């Protein structure tokens, strides 16, 4: 069940609510968009799904029709009542929690349990939240998320492009990633000023490189902190000419020109 614009307005009116600008609330009112997200998530009937930022519950209810259990994590206490009304199903568990804090994660259960994350993520926290879950929540092994289009492009950017950066490399370290589809502002109410996109990330069985992750990403963060500089300057305190030679990396390159494998070789050479 996907709420129409009229139904969204009616639901909010009955509960005395208006969309929160501070929380960036824009509710999907297009059934095709909801259906496309569910298809892209490649779910099965015995699966457990976590949804962050369910809002008024259109996606929540669509997920509940497909899987065994939906854990809906909502930070805004004001929408809990209309969410419970829309997503009234025995396999939906609604949790009032800030998803950027780890307190809710105990509800994911034992370490062996596996989850898929399917969500229209709050755009103001999408990148740090995703990267934190990739680093610290191995129970979630796939992510099908709608985010701002600019963010989606950063997550899947090709090497050498302007969008390529730390989020790209973090995603590549943990996942296989692809952009599923772009999404027009017209599918939301109220209509946002930006376009959106759906991306799918599938966690690898093992990270893409054996390089020590702390050392690897410390080096990456240092270089991208001075993105316009050549690596020989931005990394001068950490990497010597011999290290560049051992890793077969050109010291006149800039950080966006290196693949994850090259970054791993440089981090290993400089260790």
WORA-V788368 format. One record per residue. N is the residue number from 0. D_LAST is the distance of its C-alpha to the last C-alpha in Angstrom with 1 decimal. Layout:
BEGIN
N&D_LAST + N&D_LAST
END
This chain:
BEGIN
0&54.0 + 1&52.8 + 2&54.5 + 3&56.3 + 4&56.4 + 5&59.8 + 6&58.6 + 7&55.5 + 8&57.8 + 9&60.3 + 10&57.8 + 11&56.4 + 12&59.9 + 13&61.1 + 14&58.2 + 15&58.7 + 16&55.2 + 17&53.8 + 18&50.3 + 19&47.9 + 20&46.4 + 21&43.9 + 22&42.6 + 23&42.8 + 24&45.3 + 25&46.4 + 26&48.0 + 27&48.0 + 28&51.7 + 29&51.4 + 30&51.7 + 31&50.2 + 32&46.9 + 33&46.8 + 34&47.7 + 35&45.1 + 36&42.3 + 37&43.6 + 38&43.8 + 39&40.3 + 40&39.0 + 41&40.3 + 42&41.5 + 43&43.6 + 44&46.4 + 45&44.7 + 46&41.6 + 47&40.5 + 48&39.6 + 49&38.3 + 50&39.5 + 51&38.2 + 52&40.8 + 53&43.8 + 54&46.2 + 55&49.7 + 56&48.7 + 57&49.5 + 58&46.2 + 59&46.4 + 60&49.8 + 61&48.8 + 62&45.9 + 63&48.2 + 64&50.5 + 65&47.8 + 66&45.7 + 67&46.3 + 68&44.7 + 69&43.6 + 70&41.8 + 71&42.6 + 72&40.6 + 73&42.5 + 74&41.8 + 75&45.1 + 76&47.8 + 77&50.5 + 78&50.0 + 79&49.8 + 80&53.6 + 81&53.9 + 82&50.8 + 83&52.4 + 84&55.6 + 85&54.0 + 86&51.6 + 87&54.2 + 88&53.2 + 89&52.7 + 90&49.2 + 91&47.9 + 92&46.2 + 93&45.9 + 94&43.6 + 95&43.8 + 96&40.2 + 97&37.7 + 98&35.2 + 99&32.4 + 100&32.7 + 101&31.7 + 102&35.1 + 103&36.7 + 104&34.1 + 105&35.7 + 106&38.4 + 107&36.2 + 108&37.0 + 109&35.3 + 110&31.7 + 111&33.3 + 112&35.4 + 113&34.4 + 114&35.3 + 115&35.6 + 116&35.3 + 117&38.0 + 118&38.7 + 119&39.8 + 120&37.1 + 121&37.9 + 122&36.6 + 123&35.5 + 124&33.0 + 125&32.1 + 126&28.6 + 127&27.2 + 128&29.2 + 129&28.0 + 130&24.3 + 131&24.9 + 132&26.8 + 133&24.2 + 134&21.6 + 135&23.9 + 136&27.1 + 137&26.6 + 138&30.4 + 139&30.9 + 140&30.2 + 141&31.9 + 142&32.5 + 143&35.4 + 144&35.7 + 145&37.8 + 146&36.1 + 147&36.8 + 148&36.7 + 149&34.2 + 150&31.8 + 151&32.4 + 152&31.5 + 153&28.2 + 154&27.4 + 155&28.1 + 156&27.6 + 157&26.9 + 158&24.0 + 159&25.2 + 160&27.7 + 161&28.4 + 162&28.1 + 163&24.6 + 164&22.1 + 165&20.1 + 166&22.9 + 167&23.0 + 168&19.3 + 169&19.7 + 170&22.9 + 171&21.5 + 172&18.7 + 173&21.5 + 174&24.7 + 175&26.9 + 176&28.7 + 177&31.9 + 178&34.4 + 179&37.7 + 180&40.2 + 181&41.0 + 182&43.4 + 183&46.1 + 184&46.8 + 185&50.3 + 186&49.3 + 187&48.8 + 188&51.2 + 189&51.0 + 190&49.6 + 191&46.2 + 192&45.5 + 193&42.5 + 194&42.1 + 195&40.0 + 196&38.3 + 197&37.5 + 198&34.1 + 199&33.2 + 200&29.8 + 201&29.6 + 202&26.7 + 203&25.0 + 204&25.2 + 205&21.5 + 206&18.8 + 207&18.6 + 208&15.0 + 209&13.2 + 210&9.9 + 211&9.3 + 212&11.9 + 213&11.3 + 214&7.8 + 215&9.5 + 216&12.7 + 217&11.7 + 218&10.5 + 219&13.7 + 220&15.9 + 221&15.0 + 222&15.9 + 223&19.0 + 224&20.1 + 225&20.9 + 226&21.9 + 227&24.3 + 228&22.0 + 229&20.2 + 230&16.4 + 231&16.3 + 232&18.2 + 233&16.9 + 234&13.2 + 235&14.1 + 236&12.8 + 237&9.1 + 238&9.1 + 239&11.0 + 240&13.7 + 241&12.1 + 242&9.1 + 243&12.0 + 244&13.9 + 245&11.7 + 246&11.5 + 247&15.2 + 248&15.1 + 249&17.9 + 250&16.9 + 251&20.4 + 252&20.0 + 253&20.3 + 254&18.4 + 255&21.3 + 256&21.2 + 257&18.0 + 258&18.5 + 259&16.4 + 260&15.4 + 261&14.2 + 262&12.2 + 263&10.6 + 264&10.0 + 265&8.6 + 266&6.1 + 267&5.2 + 268&5.6 + 269&3.8 + 270&0.0
END
